[in-house]
Structures are given as C-alpha cells and as structure tokens.
C-alpha cells in the first residue's frame, strides 16, 4: 500500500484508528520498548552505570544458573506445577460448559454459572487467606475439627507433598467457571438443526456430545491448549509467594519466585534477567513445537 492510499484510509477511518491507538501504545510502551533491557542478561548490570555502561559478561549468568543447585529445584518444580495445573484445569471448563449446555432449567443454569464464575473475582490474597482459615495449623477449621475428634493437628500448608495439590486445585476452583465461558459461547453457536436431526435419529445425549459438541469446540480447545503450553515455564508469582514458607520451599520454589529473590532480594539484576530470558525462550520453543505438531495432526494452529 502506497503512502497516498494510506493517507486516504487514515482520513476516512480516523475514528477506528483513534480507538485502536491506546492498545497500540500500551503494547509498544510496555512490551516492545523494554526489550532493550534484555541486555542485562549478558552484563554485570549496575543501575548507576546503565545498560550501555555495565560490564559485558556474555553467557556467564546462564552458565551460573545451569550449574547452581537451584536449577535442579526451581525448573522441575515449575514444570510440575504447570503440567499438573494444565492436566487438572484444562478439561474441566470444557466438561462444565457441555454439562451446562444440556441443563433444561434456565434458572438452575444461571445459578450454577453465577456460583462457578464468582471465585474468579476473588483476589489471590483473599484466596490464600481462605486456605489458611481452612487448613492453618493453629486456627484452621480442618485442624479444629481434627482436634475435637482427638486427632493431632497437621501442618497441611507447610507440607512439600501437599503444596502442589493445594496450589493447583484451588486454582481450578477459582478459574473453572470463568474458563468455561468461551466454550459455552462456542456451543451456543452450534447449529440447532444438528441436534434436532440427531434426536430424530434416536441419538443419546452422550452420542450428541461425542459427534456434535466435541467436534464443534475441538478447534477452539486445541487453540487454547497451544496457548497454555506457551506458559509452561511461567507459574504465577503472586499465589506461589503467598503460599510459600520455609517448610514447603522444596516444592514451592519456582522460577518466578527465584527470579524475584535473586533480582530484587539480592540485587543480582543481570543474573535474574538471564533466568527470566531462559524462561521466555523455553516458553517460545514449547509454543512453536506444540503449534507445529497441532498444525500437522489436526490442521488447527494459532498461525
């Protein structure tokens, strides 16, 4: 497109370009301009020297991370929590959406939607507080009941073995309803004549789900799965840090909390940037790999 045609389009549709300008500026300012900060991953970065004045160290930070004992802890912990969360949390919104799609009572359907959507709007601080109120060692409801029944109190939230379960399933409880919205919308777009024809032919609900609903939402589900695998190394910082303590550290220390402690806690800015860059590269490789496999097997991809 030449400059003349571009100027004509800008004059004709300036309102649309004005509406998209804030989103464009946001992405440019907060996602593209800070990219030069990746230089810190290859430097012994000092804030008073800046990125262009700090000493260049090449791949030293990456080698340090690969050789440290933390690498054998934070990377497996991150992958374990991500895969556990993906396996537990990915199919449940689909199942909930399909079940709600066959609920005959509109009032009951709205009630279930409101109940399952509500936890999404609870802040992570409140969510962790709820876990502590139920499972806390000193005042938790579960331990109070155990003590009343003559049993000893347990350190549920301090157990390294139980931490992944509490982290993942509390997240599933919080997000399953909200995650089902997109699938409910997709199911609403299915041609009703397909279900009508299936009912006339004597198809059961399970057969209709298998042959109509699942094929209809499968491309969307594959796309969501691809996008989720692109975050396999990016376990959220906030919730893990709030649930973390000295006793469960062997299973709760993940890359995001490690980067925070090394970067802001120990002022090793270059090293923390290198670890973060390593995470981003692995996520990109995973995204490209899964997208390529999906495109070859199902002809569904995000590009």
C-alpha positions in Angstrom: 0.0 0.0 0.0 1.5 3.3 -1.1 1.6 6.5 1.1 -1.3 8.1 -0.8 -3.7 5.2 -0.2 -2.6 5.0 3.4 -3.3 8.7 4.0 -6.7 8.4 2.3 -7.6 5.4 4.6 -6.4 7.3 7.7 -8.7 10.3 6.8 -11.7 8.1 6.0 -11.4 5.8 9.1 -9.6 8.0 11.6 -12.2 7.1 14.3 -11.2 3.5 14.1 -7.5 4.2 14.2 -8.1 6.5 17.2 -9.9 3.7 19.1 -7.0 1.3 18.5 -4.3 3.8 19.3 -4.4 3.2 23.2 -3.9 -0.5 22.7 -1.1 0.0 20.2 0.6 2.5 22.6 0.2 0.1 25.5 1.9 -2.7 23.6 4.6 -0.5 22.2 5.5 1.1 25.6 5.2 -1.8 27.9 6.2 -4.7 25.6 8.5 -3.5 22.9 10.4 -0.6 24.3 11.6 -2.5 27.4 13.1 -5.2 25.2 16.4 -3.4 25.3 16.5 -4.4 29.0 17.4 -8.0 27.9 20.9 -6.7 27.5 21.1 -7.0 31.3 21.1 -10.8 30.9 24.6 -10.6 29.3 26.0 -7.9 31.6 27.0 -7.5 35.2 24.3 -4.8 35.3 24.7 -1.9 37.7 21.8 0.6 37.8 24.2 3.6 38.2 26.1 2.5 35.0 23.0 1.7 32.9 22.7 -1.0 30.2 25.2 0.6 27.9 27.8 1.2 30.6 27.7 -2.1 32.6 30.5 -4.7 32.1 29.7 -7.3 29.4 29.9 -10.9 30.7 28.3 -12.8 27.8 26.7 -16.1 28.8 28.2 -16.2 32.3 24.8 -15.7 34.0 23.3 -18.6 32.1 26.1 -20.9 32.9 25.8 -19.9 36.6 22.1 -20.8 36.6 22.6 -24.1 34.9 25.4 -25.1 37.3 23.7 -23.9 40.5 21.7 -26.3 42.8 18.7 -24.1 42.3 18.4 -25.1 38.7 17.7 -28.7 39.8 14.9 -27.5 42.1 13.1 -24.5 40.5 12.9 -25.8 37.0 11.3 -29.2 37.9 9.0 -27.5 40.4 7.9 -25.0 37.8 7.2 -27.7 35.2 5.5 -30.0 37.7 3.1 -27.2 38.8 2.4 -26.1 35.2 1.7 -29.6 33.9 -0.3 -30.6 36.9 -2.4 -27.4 36.5 -2.8 -28.0 32.8 -3.9 -31.6 33.2 -6.3 -30.8 36.0 -7.6 -27.5 34.9 -7.8 -27.7 31.1 -10.6 -30.3 30.6 -12.9 -29.2 33.5 -14.1 -25.9 31.9 -15.0 -28.0 28.8 -16.9 -30.5 30.8 -18.7 -27.8 32.8 -19.7 -26.0 29.5 -21.0 -29.2 28.0 -23.0 -30.0 31.1 -24.5 -26.6 31.3 -25.4 -26.8 27.6 -27.8 -29.6 28.4 -29.3 -28.2 31.6 -33.1 -27.8 30.8 -33.8 -25.3 33.6 -32.6 -21.8 32.6 -32.9 -20.7 36.3 -30.7 -23.5 37.5 -28.2 -22.9 34.7 -27.8 -19.3 35.6 -27.5 -20.2 39.3 -24.6 -22.6 38.5 -23.0 -20.1 36.3 -23.1 -17.4 39.0 -21.7 -19.8 41.6 -18.9 -21.0 39.4 -18.0 -17.6 38.0 -17.8 -15.8 41.4 -14.5 -17.3 42.6 -12.7 -15.7 39.6 -13.2 -12.3 41.1 -11.6 -13.2 44.4 -8.2 -11.8 44.8 -5.3 -14.1 45.3 -4.6 -12.6 48.8 -8.2 -13.5 49.8 -7.9 -16.9 48.2 -4.8 -17.8 50.2 -6.4 -16.4 53.3 -9.3 -18.8 52.8 -6.9 -21.7 52.5 -5.2 -20.6 55.7 -8.6 -20.3 57.5 -9.5 -23.8 56.5 -6.1 -25.5 56.7 -4.0 -23.4 59.0 -2.1 -25.3 61.8 -3.2 -23.0 64.7 -6.7 -21.8 63.8 -7.7 -23.7 60.7 -11.2 -25.2 60.6 -10.0 -28.6 59.5 -7.4 -28.8 62.3 -10.0 -27.6 64.8 -12.3 -30.5 63.8 -9.4 -32.9 63.9 -8.5 -31.7 67.4 -12.2 -32.0 68.5 -12.1 -35.6 67.3 -9.0 -36.4 69.3 -6.6 -36.3 66.4 -3.4 -34.2 66.2 -3.1 -31.0 64.2 -1.3 -31.2 60.8 0.8 -28.7 59.0 -1.1 -29.0 55.8 0.1 -25.8 54.2 3.7 -26.4 55.2 3.9 -29.9 53.6 6.0 -30.1 50.4 4.0 -33.1 49.2 0.6 -31.3 49.7 1.7 -27.9 48.3 1.2 -28.8 44.6 -2.3 -30.2 45.3 -3.5 -27.1 47.2 -2.0 -24.8 44.7 -3.4 -26.5 41.6 -6.9 -27.4 42.9 -7.5 -24.0 44.5 -6.7 -22.5 41.1 -9.0 -24.9 39.4 -11.8 -24.0 41.8 -11.2 -20.3 41.1 -10.9 -20.5 37.3 -13.1 -23.3 36.1 -16.3 -21.3 35.8 -14.7 -18.3 34.1 -12.8 -20.6 31.8 -16.0 -22.3 30.6 -17.4 -19.1 29.3 -15.6 -19.3 25.9 -16.7 -22.9 25.4 -20.3 -22.1 26.3 -20.2 -19.4 23.7 -18.9 -21.8 21.1 -21.6 -24.4 22.0 -24.2 -21.7 21.6 -23.1 -21.3 18.0 -23.7 -24.9 17.1 -26.5 -25.3 14.5 -29.6 -26.5 16.4 -30.7 -28.5 13.4 -27.8 -30.9 14.0 -29.1 -31.7 17.5 -32.7 -31.9 16.1 -31.6 -34.4 13.4 -29.7 -36.4 16.0 -32.7 -36.6 18.3 -34.9 -37.7 15.5 -32.4 -40.5 14.7 -32.5 -41.6 18.3 -29.1 -40.4 19.4 -28.5 -40.2 23.1 -27.0 -37.2 24.9 -23.6 -38.8 25.1 -23.7 -39.6 21.4 -24.7 -36.0 20.6 -21.8 -34.7 22.8 -19.4 -37.0 21.1 -20.4 -36.4 17.5 -21.7 -32.8 17.6 -20.5 -30.8 20.5 -16.9 -32.1 20.9 -16.1 -31.7 17.1 -17.6 -28.2 17.2 -15.4 -26.9 20.0 -12.3 -29.0 19.3 -10.5 -26.3 17.2 -11.1 -23.8 20.0 -9.9 -26.3 22.6 -6.7 -27.1 20.6 -6.0 -23.3 20.2 -6.4 -22.8 24.0 -4.2 -25.8 24.7 -1.5 -24.4 22.4 -1.6 -21.0 24.2 -1.5 -22.6 27.6 1.6 -24.7 26.7 3.3 -21.4 25.8 3.2 -20.5 29.5 4.5 -23.9 30.7 7.5 -22.2 32.4 5.6 -19.2 33.8 3.9 -20.3 37.0 2.3 -17.2 38.5 4.4 -15.4 41.2 1.8 -13.9 43.4 0.0 -17.1 44.6 3.1 -19.2 45.0 4.8 -16.5 47.0 1.8 -16.1 49.3 1.6 -19.8 49.9 5.3 -20.3 50.3 7.1 -20.8 53.6 10.4 -22.2 54.8 9.0 -25.7 55.3 7.4 -26.2 51.8 10.2 -24.4 49.9 11.5 -27.6 48.3 8.3 -27.9 46.2 7.1 -24.2 46.2 10.3 -22.5 44.9 9.6 -21.8 41.2 11.4 -19.7 38.6 9.3 -16.6 39.2 9.9 -16.6 43.0 13.6 -17.4 42.4 13.9 -14.5 40.0 12.3 -12.2 42.4 14.6 -13.2 45.3 17.7 -13.0 43.2 16.8 -9.8 41.4 15.2 -7.6 44.0 16.2 -9.5 47.1 19.9 -10.0 46.3 20.3 -7.2 43.7 21.6 -9.6 41.1 19.8 -7.9 38.3 21.8 -9.3 35.4 21.5 -12.9 36.7 17.7 -12.5 37.3 17.3 -11.2 33.8 19.1 -14.1 32.4 16.9 -16.6 34.2 13.8 -14.7 33.0 15.1 -14.8 29.5 15.8 -18.5 29.7 12.2 -19.0 30.8 10.9 -16.9 27.9 13.0 -18.9 25.4 11.7 -22.2 26.7 8.1 -21.0 26.5 8.6 -19.8 22.9 10.1 -23.2 21.9 7.2 -25.0 23.5 4.7 -22.8 21.8 6.3 -23.3 18.4 6.7 -27.0 18.9 3.1 -27.7 20.0 1.7 -25.3 17.4 3.6 -27.2 14.6 2.5 -30.6 15.9 -1.1 -29.4 16.1 -1.0 -28.0 12.6 0.3 -31.3 11.2 -2.1 -33.5 13.1 -5.3 -31.5 13.2 -4.8 -28.6 10.8 -5.5 -26.3 13.7 -3.0 -23.7 14.8 -2.7 -20.1 16.0 -0.9 -19.1 12.9 
